[in-house]
Amino acid sequence: MRITRRGKSALISSLAVLALGAGAGDPILLSAGAAVATAAFLDFGIFMGTRAATRRSIRVLPASVRGSTVTGEEYSAEISLECASGGVYVSGVEAEPPFTLDAKKSANGYAARLAIKPALFGKYVLNEVKVSLRSFLGLFSSSAKGKADVEVRAYPRFYPVLLEAFSLLEGEAGEGDARSGRIGRGTEYAWSREYEPGDSMKLIDWKSTARRGKYCVKDFHEERGEGALVAFDGRAPGMISADEMARDLLSALLGLAKEGRSISVALLNSGGVLMAERVPAEVALEMGIREVFRMDHLADYAPYELFPPGVRSRLEKMGVPESGEGGGVSADFRKVYWDLARRLRGSKADVLYVGCPIYDAGGLLGLAEAVAEGGGRLRAMVPKKAWVDADDLDRAYSMRSTLLKTYQTLERIGVAGAMSPAAPLAQAA
């Protein structure tokens, strides 16, 4: 318990008035000082007598709150705080960060909006809320704790994209999914078949019709979009950047798969360049998912444990280890970038780079030059603010300066997306 500022003023004033009254022999001043002192004493007595009962009566409703969100997005829930006042008043309600409470007084206590906007993925638990109490006259104050049972799961940023990738792999996305890859009717003849209602009369194969005595139509091989290469450098300065890069990698692969384009993948986080050229969309997606869980920072923090059993089961079928395994980093990454640039030099490649250029800006610029020589294009998906993962302010400032200069240089040489790294694939196209 402590005396409030109002209480201190009241006590000092009463003592001063009593002293003046005693010195001057003024009964009015003495009476006034005594009245203030008596009121303070009564306020103290009532507060002490009812404080314990008020503390015991504090209840947070609902008794249990369970929720989930995605890192960087807000989760909120409506709760209420009930307590028996009896001469003790609730002056405020607070929650321990990163939770926040916006409380408003209600008939039985407080109605509050509990919110959290996590910066990192993981489980966030709130076991109690702090309740500020004050006496009837506001001369004394104290605090109490109300028991709470709140648990919020903050999934990684890449989690929604992971679920969408699973849906696509299982054929739940419907028309235009990764398996069909249809962009329109092709021009390469495949075979002729019997006419079915709905077939265009322009496709009738008159020779086969005459030979079989039935209407036949021509079928053509489906055309797929032009190929694209996704180059992924899995080095990240921390968990936030790693999460963003994982989301960007899966988003890139998913976007290309939905467009029906053939996909080549170059993984630069496995001790060299792991190149898979023109693989089916489902193969590229599975490669990307496995690589995400091999990134050092994500493997260390095991986001796997946050996921529901159904998602963990799907990952197990893909061979993703539950504990996570770091992918390791090549000893000489300059050679890795040089090797990839050599492969692409002179070819009209459409390259989508996902990574954090703070580690090898020169390698990325060399890759961009090699792509430009062949008349291709390079788009970049990079962490929006990679410097937030820095351990101290000096390091953060250095990282920020380096990254902004790199992004500006990439923009000058025609690399799209570097200055707006959070832009969706469609905007970077």
C-alpha positions in Angstrom: 0.0 0.0 0.0 1.2 3.5 -0.7 0.0 7.1 -0.2 -1.2 8.8 -3.4 -0.3 12.4 -4.3 -3.7 13.5 -3.1 -3.1 11.6 0.2 0.3 13.3 0.7 -1.3 16.7 0.0 -4.1 16.0 2.5 -1.8 14.8 5.2 0.7 17.7 4.8 -2.2 20.2 4.7 -3.8 18.8 7.9 -0.5 18.9 9.8 0.1 22.4 8.6 -3.3 23.6 9.6 -3.0 21.9 13.0 0.4 23.5 13.6 -1.0 26.9 12.6 -4.1 26.4 14.8 -2.0 25.3 17.8 0.4 28.2 17.3 -2.3 30.8 16.9 -4.6 29.3 19.4 -7.3 29.3 16.7 -10.0 26.7 17.4 -11.4 26.9 13.8 -8.0 25.9 12.3 -7.6 23.2 14.9 -11.0 21.8 14.0 -10.3 22.0 10.2 -7.0 20.2 10.6 -8.5 17.5 12.9 -11.4 17.0 10.4 -8.9 16.4 7.5 -6.8 14.1 9.7 -9.9 12.1 10.8 -11.1 11.7 7.2 -7.7 10.4 6.2 -7.7 8.0 9.1 -11.2 6.7 8.3 -10.3 6.4 4.6 -7.2 4.4 5.6 -9.2 2.1 7.9 -11.9 1.3 5.4 -9.3 0.7 2.7 -7.3 -1.7 4.8 -10.4 -3.5 6.0 -11.9 -4.1 2.6 -8.8 -4.5 0.4 -8.3 -8.2 1.2 -11.9 -9.1 0.3 -11.7 -7.1 -2.9 -8.5 -8.9 -3.9 -10.1 -12.2 -3.4 -13.2 -11.3 -5.4 -11.3 -10.3 -8.6 -12.2 -12.5 -11.5 -11.2 -12.4 -15.2 -13.8 -13.7 -17.6 -13.8 -15.8 -19.6 -11.8 -18.1 -17.4 -9.7 -19.3 -20.4 -8.8 -17.6 -23.6 -7.2 -19.5 -26.5 -6.3 -17.9 -29.8 -3.9 -17.7 -32.7 -2.5 -15.2 -35.1 0.3 -14.7 -37.6 3.4 -12.9 -36.6 3.1 -9.2 -37.2 -0.7 -9.3 -37.1 -2.9 -8.4 -34.2 -5.0 -10.8 -32.2 -7.7 -9.4 -29.8 -10.3 -10.7 -27.5 -13.0 -9.2 -25.3 -12.6 -9.9 -21.6 -14.2 -8.5 -18.4 -12.9 -7.9 -14.9 -15.3 -8.4 -12.0 -14.7 -7.5 -8.4 -16.7 -6.6 -5.2 -15.8 -3.0 -4.4 -17.1 -2.3 -0.8 -15.3 0.9 -0.4 -12.3 0.0 -2.6 -12.3 1.2 -6.2 -10.6 -0.1 -9.3 -8.6 2.7 -10.9 -7.0 0.7 -13.7 -6.2 -2.6 -15.3 -2.9 -3.5 -17.0 -1.4 -6.6 -18.7 2.2 -7.5 -19.0 3.8 -6.7 -22.4 3.5 -7.7 -25.2 -0.2 -7.9 -24.2 -2.2 -4.7 -24.0 -5.5 -3.9 -22.3 -7.9 -1.1 -23.3 -10.3 -1.1 -20.4 -13.6 0.7 -19.8 -15.6 0.8 -16.7 -18.8 -1.3 -16.7 -21.6 -2.0 -14.1 -19.7 -4.9 -12.4 -16.1 -3.8 -13.0 -14.3 -3.3 -16.3 -14.8 -4.4 -19.9 -11.5 -4.7 -21.7 -10.1 -5.4 -25.1 -7.1 -7.7 -24.7 -4.7 -7.4 -27.7 -1.3 -8.6 -28.8 0.7 -8.0 -32.0 3.7 -10.4 -31.7 6.9 -9.5 -33.5 8.2 -13.1 -33.2 6.5 -16.4 -33.6 5.9 -18.6 -30.6 3.5 -19.1 -27.7 2.5 -16.1 -25.7 1.0 -16.7 -22.2 -0.7 -14.3 -19.8 -1.2 -15.7 -16.3 -2.4 -12.6 -14.5 -3.5 -9.0 -14.9 -2.5 -6.1 -12.7 -5.4 -4.3 -11.0 -4.8 -0.9 -9.5 -7.0 -0.2 -6.4 -7.6 3.1 -4.6 -9.4 4.1 -1.4 -12.8 5.9 -1.4 -11.3 9.3 -1.0 -8.3 8.5 -3.3 -5.8 9.1 -0.5 -4.3 5.5 -0.6 -3.7 3.0 -3.3 -2.6 -0.5 -3.8 -2.3 -3.2 -6.5 -3.7 -6.7 -6.8 -3.4 -9.4 -9.4 -6.3 -11.1 -11.1 -5.6 -14.7 -12.3 -5.9 -15.1 -16.1 -5.4 -18.0 -18.4 -4.6 -16.6 -21.9 -2.6 -18.4 -24.5 -2.0 -17.1 -28.0 -0.1 -18.9 -30.7 1.7 -16.7 -33.1 2.4 -18.7 -36.2 5.3 -17.7 -38.5 4.7 -15.3 -41.4 5.1 -18.1 -43.8 2.4 -20.3 -42.2 -0.6 -19.1 -44.3 1.5 -19.6 -47.5 2.5 -23.0 -46.3 -1.2 -24.0 -45.9 -2.0 -22.7 -49.3 0.9 -24.7 -50.7 -0.4 -27.9 -49.1 -3.8 -27.2 -50.6 -2.3 -26.8 -54.0 -0.2 -30.0 -53.7 -3.3 -32.0 -52.7 -5.2 -30.7 -55.6 -7.7 -28.6 -53.6 -7.1 -25.4 -55.5 -9.3 -26.4 -58.4 -9.0 -25.0 -61.9 -5.6 -23.6 -62.8 -3.7 -25.3 -60.0 -0.1 -26.5 -60.0 -0.9 -29.8 -61.6 -2.9 -28.5 -64.5 -0.8 -25.5 -65.4 -3.3 -24.7 -68.2 -2.9 -21.3 -69.9 -5.0 -22.1 -73.0 -5.1 -24.6 -75.8 -1.8 -25.4 -77.3 -0.7 -25.6 -81.0 1.0 -29.0 -80.9 -1.3 -31.8 -82.1 -1.7 -34.7 -79.6 -4.5 -37.0 -80.8 -8.1 -37.2 -82.0 -11.1 -38.3 -80.0 -14.8 -38.6 -80.3 -16.8 -35.4 -80.2 -18.3 -34.5 -76.8 -21.1 -31.9 -76.1 -19.4 -28.6 -75.6 -16.5 -29.1 -77.9 -15.9 -26.4 -80.5 -16.9 -27.2 -84.1 -13.7 -25.6 -85.2 -11.8 -28.5 -83.7 -13.5 -31.2 -85.7 -10.9 -33.6 -87.4 -12.6 -34.3 -90.7 -10.2 -37.0 -91.7 -10.8 -39.0 -88.5 -14.5 -38.3 -88.8 -14.7 -39.8 -92.3 -12.5 -42.7 -91.3 -14.5 -43.6 -88.1 -17.9 -42.6 -89.2 -18.3 -40.5 -86.1 -17.6 -36.9 -85.3 -14.0 -36.5 -83.9 -12.2 -33.5 -82.6 -8.5 -32.8 -82.3 -6.8 -32.5 -78.9 -3.6 -30.5 -78.4 -0.9 -30.6 -75.8 -1.4 -27.9 -73.2 0.9 -25.0 -73.3 2.7 -23.9 -70.2 4.0 -20.4 -69.4 7.6 -19.4 -69.9 10.0 -20.8 -67.3 11.3 -18.9 -64.4 14.2 -19.5 -62.0 13.8 -18.9 -58.2 17.2 -18.3 -56.6 17.2 -18.6 -52.8 20.0 -17.5 -50.5 18.9 -18.7 -47.0 21.3 -16.7 -44.9 19.5 -14.3 -42.6 20.7 -12.0 -39.8 17.9 -13.2 -37.4 14.6 -14.9 -36.9 12.4 -12.0 -38.2 14.3 -11.8 -41.5 14.4 -15.6 -41.8 10.6 -15.7 -41.4 10.1 -13.0 -44.0 12.4 -14.8 -46.4 10.7 -18.1 -45.9 7.3 -16.5 -46.7 8.8 -14.8 -49.8 10.3 -18.1 -51.1 7.0 -20.0 -50.7 5.0 -17.1 -52.1 7.2 -16.9 -55.2 7.0 -20.7 -55.9 3.3 -20.6 -55.3 2.7 -17.7 -57.6 4.6 -19.3 -60.4 2.8 -22.6 -59.9 -0.6 -20.9 -60.1 0.6 -19.1 -63.3 1.3 -22.6 -64.7 4.9 -21.7 -65.4 7.7 -24.2 -65.5 10.0 -23.6 -62.5 13.7 -24.0 -62.0 15.1 -23.7 -58.4 18.6 -22.7 -57.3 19.2 -23.2 -53.6 22.3 -21.4 -52.4 22.2 -22.5 -48.8 23.5 -26.0 -49.0 27.2 -25.6 -49.4 26.9 -24.7 -53.1 24.3 -24.4 -55.8 21.6 -27.1 -55.7 20.0 -26.6 -59.1 16.8 -28.3 -60.2 15.8 -27.2 -63.7 12.3 -27.2 -65.1 10.8 -29.4 -62.4 7.0 -29.8 -61.9 5.4 -27.2 -59.7 4.7 -29.7 -56.9 8.4 -30.8 -56.8 9.5 -27.1 -56.6 7.1 -26.4 -53.8 8.2 -29.4 -51.8 11.9 -28.4 -52.3 11.0 -24.9 -51.0 9.1 -26.2 -48.0 12.0 -28.5 -47.0 14.5 -25.7 -47.5 12.5 -23.3 -45.3 12.8 -25.7 -42.3 16.5 -26.1 -42.9 17.2 -22.4 -42.5 19.4 -21.9 -39.5 17.3 -19.5 -37.5 14.0 -21.3 -38.2 15.6 -24.6 -37.3 16.9 -23.3 -34.1 13.5 -22.0 -32.9 11.5 -25.0 -34.2 8.3 -23.4 -35.5 7.3 -27.0 -36.2 6.1 -27.3 -32.6 3.5 -24.6 -33.0 1.6 -26.2 -35.9 -1.5 -28.3 -35.5 -1.2 -32.1 -35.7 -2.5 -32.2 -39.3 0.2 -29.8 -40.5 2.9 -31.7 -38.7 1.7 -34.9 -40.3 2.0 -33.4 -43.8 5.5 -32.1 -43.0 6.6 -35.5 -41.8 5.4 -37.1 -45.0 7.7 -34.7 -46.9 10.6 -35.7 -44.7 10.8 -32.5 -42.7 12.4 -33.4 -39.3 10.5 -32.3 -36.2 13.6 -30.9 -34.5 14.8 -29.0 -37.5 18.1 -29.3 -39.2 20.2 -26.3 -40.1 21.2 -26.2 -43.8 24.7 -24.9 -43.2 26.4 -22.1 -45.1 29.0 -22.4 -47.9 32.5 -21.4 -46.8 32.9 -19.3 -50.0 29.6 -17.8 -51.1 31.3 -15.7 -53.7 32.1 -18.8 -55.7 28.4 -19.9 -55.3 27.1 -16.7 -56.8 29.8 -16.8 -59.5 28.8 -20.4 -60.4 25.2 -19.4 -60.7 26.0 -16.3 -62.8 28.1 -18.4 -65.1 25.2 -20.8 -65.7 22.8 -17.9 -66.5 25.2 -15.7 -68.5 24.0 -15.3 -72.1 20.6 -16.9 -71.5 17.3 -14.9 -71.5 16.5 -15.9 -68.0 13.6 -14.7 -65.8 15.1 -14.8 -62.3 13.4 -14.2 -59.0 15.9 -13.7 -56.2 14.9 -14.3 -52.6 17.5 -13.5 -49.9 19.2 -10.8 -47.8 21.9 -9.0 -49.8 23.7 -7.8 -46.8 25.9 -10.9 -46.9 27.0 -10.8 -50.6 25.8 -7.7 -52.3 28.6 -8.0 -54.8 27.5 -11.5 -55.7 23.9 -10.4 -56.3 25.0 -7.5 -58.4 27.2 -9.8 -60.5 24.2 -12.1 -60.9 22.1 -9.2 -62.1 24.7 -8.2 -64.6 24.9 -11.8 -66.0 21.1 -11.9 -66.3 21.0 -8.5 -68.1 23.7 -9.6 -70.6 21.3 -12.2 -71.9 18.3 -9.8 -72.1 16.7 -11.4 -69.1 15.3 -9.8 -65.9 16.0 -10.2 -62.2 13.4 -9.4 -59.6 14.3 -9.3 -55.9 12.3 -10.2 -52.8 14.3 -9.1 -49.8 13.5 -8.5 -46.1 11.8 -5.2 -45.5 13.8 -4.2 -42.5 16.5 -6.8 -41.9 18.3 -4.5 -39.5 15.7 -5.1 -36.8 17.5 -8.4 -36.2 20.8 -6.7 -35.2 22.1 -7.2 -31.7 22.9 -3.5 -31.1 22.2 0.0 -32.5 25.6 0.3 -34.2 25.1 -2.9 -36.0 21.6 -2.0 -37.0 22.7 1.4 -38.4 25.5 -0.3 -40.4 23.1 -2.9 -41.8 20.5 -0.3 -42.7 23.0 1.8 -44.6 24.4 -1.1 -46.5 21.0 -2.5 -47.4 19.6 0.8 -48.6 22.6 1.5 -50.8 22.3 -2.1 -52.2 18.6 -1.6 -52.9 19.2 1.7 -54.7 22.0 0.2 -56.8 19.7 -2.7 -57.8 17.0 -0.3 -58.7 19.4 1.7 -60.9 20.4 -1.4 -62.9 16.8 -2.4 -63.4 16.2 -5.0 -60.7 12.5 -4.8 -59.8 11.1 -5.0 -56.3 14.2 -4.2 -54.3 12.9 -0.9 -52.9 9.5 -2.4 -52.1 10.6 -5.8 -50.9 7.2 -6.7 -49.4 5.4 -6.3 -52.7 3.6 -9.4 -53.9 4.9 -11.4 -56.9 2.2 -9.9 -59.1 3.4 -6.4 -58.4 7.0 -7.3 -59.0 6.2 -8.7 -62.4 
